[in-house]
Amino acid sequence: MAMDVIDYFIHGDDMQFVEIELDPGEAAIGEAGSMMYMEDGIEMDTVFGDASAQQSGLFGKLVGAGKRLLTGESLFITVYTHKGQGKKRVAFAAPYSGKIIPFDLRKHGGTMICQKDAFLCAAKGVSLGIAFQKKLRAGFFGGEGFIMEKLEGDGMAFAHAGGTVIERNLAPGEVLRIDTGCVVAYTPGVDFDIQFVGGIKTTLFGGEGLFFAVLRGPGTVWMQSLPFARLASRIFAAAPVSKGGGGKGGEEGSVLGKIFIGDE
């Protein structure tokens, strides 16, 4: 399917949203629940599976839905089609604090490998698939498991990452060791593997987990400074203690906070 050519603008700094401008007949696809607003003339339709496979009949829809289910996404995706006159806009918001990364798939060989749940929106025609880790240890200990998202096509796609995002170009044979949760996306030419941190003291007290992600060029890697799992664990740890469970509770560093919680 031919990709729709879209114009876009990313607004904001830490809590970003992307505004996509559509000409009559053009369409964008978005993850369920990601739409922020749309102008009059744009019609919204929820489809089963991968919107790029809608012309392939029931089997194509089932295959697209199965791929999305394996990556932890919803079975449905929403298509926003401009059926009015002139230029109209639809916007998609990031789910938490971080950055929206635009990928022009034409500049990256038509394929991008992303962590699960990274996809936000794209031009209609971009295929949302799955990528299996080729190495068992990378699948077991890579943080993202065997299955990652694969974006294919020659249009624009947008992913979301936590905190600050850095893009790093790796020369052939160049190696970069990254915390497994900080890997957002990489081009298919990058070799992804896992390395044990090593050393009992470092493993037990280093606070960086048991494994590094080892990425070897050539290719491009995108990294995030604040993986959502790390953010969630800090929030949970700081949450007030309740009868049903929770974090360590109280106002951190406050004796009074601990006293009041103990008196409840």
Beta strands, then each sheet from edge to edge (+ up, - down):
strand 1: 7-11
strand 2: 17-22
strand 3: 27-30
strand 4: 35-38
strand 5: 42-48
strand 6: 76-82
strand 7: 88-93
strand 8: 98-104
strand 9: 111-114
strand 10: 119-123
strand 11: 127-132
strand 12: 147-152
strand 13: 156-162
strand 14: 165-170
strand 15: 175-179
strand 16: 183-186
strand 17: 191-196
strand 18: 211-216
strand 19: 219-224
sheet 1: 1+ 2- 7+ 4-
sheet 2: 5+ 6- 3+ 10- 13+ 8-
sheet 3: 11+ 12- 9+ 16- 19+ 14-
sheet 4: 15+ 18- 17+
end
